[in-house]
Amino acid sequence: MRRQQIQEAAYSVATQTREVEDVIEAAMVELAELQTRMLRVSGVAGVGYEVFQQSFESVAATIKDLVTARGAMAQCHLAMAQAKEKVPGLRTVSFGDEGSCPKTAVADLRIVA
């Protein structure tokens, strides 16, 4: 019972972590699209660079901050994977061959007529 509770709690943390990562990346996509639209408006309006410069710098700073946040979440993800090994019921247990994937077998395929 306790092991199941631990696993369910860990699963909810893992799911939420992935959702946060997805939100950060979606925000980065939206900001890139915003930059593109701002460039279009600037070009269509035929205004000088200085008119939108502060807006471009603000969007660029936000993207930079999101890139930093994305890296921090990647580090968080790694730290949680390491912490998992210290929690009873979540540790990875290995049986059989070494390595994470089984060895692939090679089959001799022939056409049968």
C-alpha positions in Angstrom: 0.0 0.0 0.0 2.7 2.5 1.0 4.8 1.5 -2.1 1.8 2.3 -4.3 1.3 5.7 -2.7 5.0 6.5 -3.2 4.8 5.5 -6.8 1.6 7.4 -7.4 3.1 10.5 -5.8 6.3 10.2 -7.8 4.3 9.7 -11.0 2.3 12.9 -10.3 5.6 14.8 -9.8 7.0 13.4 -13.0 3.9 14.3 -14.9 3.8 17.8 -13.6 7.5 18.3 -14.4 6.9 17.3 -18.0 3.9 19.7 -18.1 6.1 22.6 -16.8 8.7 21.8 -19.4 6.1 21.8 -22.2 4.7 25.1 -21.0 8.2 26.7 -21.1 8.8 25.4 -24.6 5.3 26.6 -25.7 6.0 30.0 -24.4 9.3 30.1 -26.3 7.4 29.2 -29.5 4.8 31.9 -28.9 7.5 34.6 -28.2 9.3 33.6 -31.4 6.1 34.1 -33.3 5.5 37.4 -31.6 9.0 38.6 -32.7 8.1 37.6 -36.3 4.8 39.5 -36.2 6.6 42.5 -34.7 9.1 42.5 -37.6 6.2 42.3 -40.1 4.4 45.2 -38.5 7.6 47.2 -38.4 8.3 46.5 -42.1 4.7 47.2 -43.2 4.5 50.4 -41.2 7.9 51.5 -42.6 9.0 53.0 -39.3 12.6 53.3 -38.1 14.3 50.7 -35.9 14.1 52.9 -32.8 10.3 52.8 -32.8 10.1 49.1 -31.8 13.6 48.6 -30.4 12.6 48.6 -26.7 9.8 46.1 -27.5 12.3 43.8 -29.3 14.7 44.0 -26.4 12.0 43.1 -23.9 10.9 40.1 -25.9 14.5 39.0 -26.4 15.1 39.3 -22.7 12.1 37.2 -21.9 13.2 34.5 -24.4 16.7 34.6 -22.7 15.0 34.1 -19.3 13.0 31.2 -20.6 16.0 29.6 -22.1 17.6 29.9 -18.6 14.4 28.4 -17.0 14.5 25.6 -19.5 18.0 24.7 -18.5 17.1 24.9 -14.8 14.2 22.5 -15.4 16.6 20.1 -17.2 18.9 20.2 -14.2 15.8 19.7 -11.9 14.9 16.7 -14.0 18.3 15.2 -13.6 18.4 15.8 -9.9 15.0 14.1 -9.5 16.2 11.1 -11.4 19.2 10.9 -9.0 17.0 11.4 -6.0 14.6 8.6 -7.2 17.4 6.1 -6.5 17.3 7.0 -2.8 13.6 6.6 -2.3 12.4 3.1 -1.4 10.0 1.8 -3.9 11.3 3.9 -6.7 14.8 2.5 -7.1 15.7 0.9 -10.4 16.2 -2.8 -10.1 18.0 -4.7 -12.9 17.7 -8.3 -13.8 19.4 -10.3 -16.5 21.9 -8.8 -19.0 23.8 -5.6 -18.4 22.6 -2.5 -20.2 19.2 -0.9 -20.6 18.1 -2.7 -23.7 18.2 -6.3 -24.6 20.5 -7.4 -27.4 18.9 -7.7 -30.7 18.8 -11.1 -32.4 19.7 -11.5 -36.0 17.4 -13.7 -38.0 18.2 -15.4 -41.3 15.2 -14.4 -43.4 14.5 -16.4 -46.6 11.8 -16.2 -49.2 9.8 -19.3 -49.2 8.1 -20.1 -52.5 
